Amino acid sequence: MLQVFRNHKAIAFGRCLKATARFCHALVFPHQCMKCRVLLDPGTAAPHTVQACFCKTCLSMGLPLFAPPFCPRCGLQFATGENHLCEACLKRLPRIHQVRAALSYQGLVKDILPLFKYQARLSLTRFFEPLMFDAFSLFFEKADIHRILPIPLHARKVRQRGFNQSFLLVRRFSKTYASIHGVQPLWQVDTTSLKRDRYTSSQTGLDVAVRRKNLKNAFQVTDPAAVKDCNILLVDDVYTTGATCGEAARMLLAAGANRVDVLVLARA
């Protein structure tokens, strides 16, 4: 009986200690909205959910998921109707087999993506990762993907920024897949087969023709044997004109890849 009492006392003490630690952590590192930095109550939402990351005011801006109707080829979204090829894809099919996304580049998404990419709010990764994996499972689980390639940055850009945002979006894909399915995936996340060996200026504000010219021959396939006859999934943060992913796809297909698809965090 005394031993049972001691065990209960130890458990209660452990719980009290954990609660105190959480309280002290909240005092030193207060939980804040990732956009406006207003303080949040950490006990009102499950970790890594949208409610745990953003305040109600910011959430009112909208965080729309990527959903039909859209162009089945380039992923351009339509206001109404059924899925159908857009005008650009009807005129000329892109090299990329299909583009899919986790989010639509609207509302709150337009504000928080620059925070992640340019202001190193890397804590946003905890929110983006499950969204990306859910989109991957929805759109590509049956697509017979062999390799997942995050769009690489030039070494100079990595030094300036300190990270590659595309890699952060998929770095735990294999671990997440294994935890869900109980087996290792047949595909692999590959950060070495595609290299960005030419430094390019920012694409922001450039039209599609200038973007394509800016990116001409910016990528190099470092190991053609690794991509030959493979179905490749390129991963990037945002898809707008498609110039970046299109040039990467061109080089991969020229090196012998069978098919190139694209998964992005947001489709503009």
N, C-alpha and C positions, 0 to 999 in steps of 0.2 A: 504493500500500500504506500509506503514511504517512497519507494522507487517511482511509482506512478506519479506521485505528487511532485517529485523532483523533475521528472520528465516534462510534466505540464508547465512547471515553473520555468524550465529551460526554454521551452517552445515560446512561452509568453514573453520571456526576456528577449529572445531572438527576434520576435515580431516587433517588439518595442524598439529594439536597436535599429532594425531596418527602416521603421517609420521615422525615427530620428534622423537617420542618414539621408532619407529622401527629403525631409524638411530642410536640413542643412544644405543639401545640394540645390534645392529650389531657391534658398536665400542667396547662395553664391552665384548660381547659374539659373536665373529665373526663366521659366518657359515663356517664350514670346512668339507672337505671330511672325511667320517667316517673311511677310511682306512689310507690314507697317510697324512691327516690333512692339505692339501693345502686349501687355502681360496677359497670359492665359492661365486658366485654372487647370493644372496638369491632371487633376482627378476626374475631369468631366468627360474625357474621351479616351478610347483605347489608343495605345501608342501607334504612331505611324499612319493613323487614319487622317483624312483631310481635316476633320474637326480638331485633331490634336496639333495640326500644323498651322492653321490659319484662323483668325478671328471671324466672327459672324459678319462683320462689315465687309471684310475682304472677300469672304465666300459669296456674298451677295452679288459680286461682279460676275460670278459664273465660272465653273471649271468643267467645260463640256468635254465629254469623251468623244473619241473618233467613232462615228457611227454612220450607217447609210442614211440617205443615198450618196454614193460617191462613184467616181470613175474607177472601174475595176483594174485599170492599168496604172495610172499615176496617183490615184487616191484623192483627186480633187473632189471636194465635197459640194453637193448641190443643196439648194434650199428645200426643194420638194421633188417628188417623183420617184422613179425607180433607179437602180444602178444602171449606168450606161456610159459608154465611152465619151469623153469630153471632146470638144472640137479639135484641140491640139493633137490628141491621140488618134482621132479619126484621120487627120491629115498625114500624120507620121507617127507610127508606133515607136515609143522609146525603147532603148536597149534594155532597160530595167523591166523585168517580167511583171512585178506588181509592187506598189508602195502601200504600206499600211502604217498606222500610227496608234499611239495610246490616247492622245488628246487632240482636240482641235485647237488651233492657234487663235483663240478668242478669249475675251474676258480676262480673268485673273491669270491665265496662262501667259499672256503677252507681257505681264509684269514680272512674274516670278522666274521665267526662263532666263532673262538677262541677269537676274540676281545670281542664279546658279552658274551661268557661263562666264560672266565678266566680273562679278564681285565675289566669287569663290564662296558662295553660301552653300558649302558642300553638305550641310545638314539636310538640304532638300533631297539629297540622294535617297535618304531613307523613305521618302514619300514617293519618289519617281520609280524606284526599282520594282516594287510590286506591280505598279501600273504597266511598266514595260513587259514584265513577265506575263501578266494577264493578257496583254495584247499579242505577245508571241504565241501563247497557248491557243488563243482564239483564232489567229490568222495563219499560223505557220506550223502548228503541231503535226499536221499531216502532210506537210509540204516536202518531206524527205530532204531536209537541210543537212548539209555535211559540215559546213564551217560558218561560224558567225564572226564577222570581221568588223570591229569598230572602225569608223573612218579615222585614219591616223592624222595627227598633227605634225607639222614640221618640227624638228628638234628645237629650233629657235623659239617657236611658239610655245612648246611645252615648257621651256625654261622661263619664258615670260609669264605664263599662266600658272604653271606649277602642276598641271594635271590635264588629262584628256577627258573631257566631259562625256564623250561617246563611250569610252571604256567603262567609266563609273556606272553607266546605265545598265551594263550587262556583266559586270565583274563577278556577280554571285549567281548567275544564271545556272551554272552546272550544279552548284550546291542546292539551290532552290528546287531544281528538277529532281535531284536525288532524294531530297527530303519528302517530296510529294509522291513520287512514283516508286521509291525504294530501290531504284537501280540508277546507274550512271547513264547519261544521255549518249546517243550514238553520234551526236554532233559535238564540236568543240569550239570554244571561244579562242580565236586566233588573232594575236596582236603582232605577228612577225611577217606574215606572208605579203602584206601590203604596206608600202612605205611612202611617205610624202617627202620626196627629195628635192622639191623646189618650193622656196618660201613665196607665199602669195599674200598680198595685202587683203584687208577685210573686204568681204563681199557685200556688206551692208550698203544699201542705196544704189547698187549697180543693176543695170538691166540685164536680161538673160544673155544677150549677145556678148556683152562685156565680161560677164561672169564666166562664160564658156572660154573666151579668149584668155582670161586671167588664169584659168585652171588647166589650160592645155599642157599635157605632159607633166602635170604636177605630181602624179603618182607613179610608182614603180612596183611591179610584182617581183618580190625578192626571191620567191621560190615557186616557179611555174609548176613544178611537179606536184606541189602541195595543193594546188587549186585545179589542176587538170581534171576534167570530167566531173567536177564537183558542183553541187548546188550551193551557192554562196548567199548568205544573208548579211547585207551591209547594215550597220547601225549608226545613226546620227541623231543629233538633238532636234533639229528642225529641217523640214523639207519645204522649200519655197519654189524656186525655179527648177530645182533638180540638177543644177549644173555640177555641184560637187559630187553627188552620188552617181550622176551620169558619166562623168569622166573616170571615176573609180571603176564603174561597171565596164566601161570601154576597155580599160587596161586588163581587167580580169578576164573578160571574154576573149580578148586577143591572146591571152596567155593559156587559153584552153578551158576556162570554166564553162560548165554546161548551161547554167542559168544564174542570174543575179536578181535577188529580191531586195527590198529595202524595208526596214522597220525604223521608225523615228519616234521620238517622244511626242512631237507635235507636227501636224500637217497644216501649213498656212494656206 
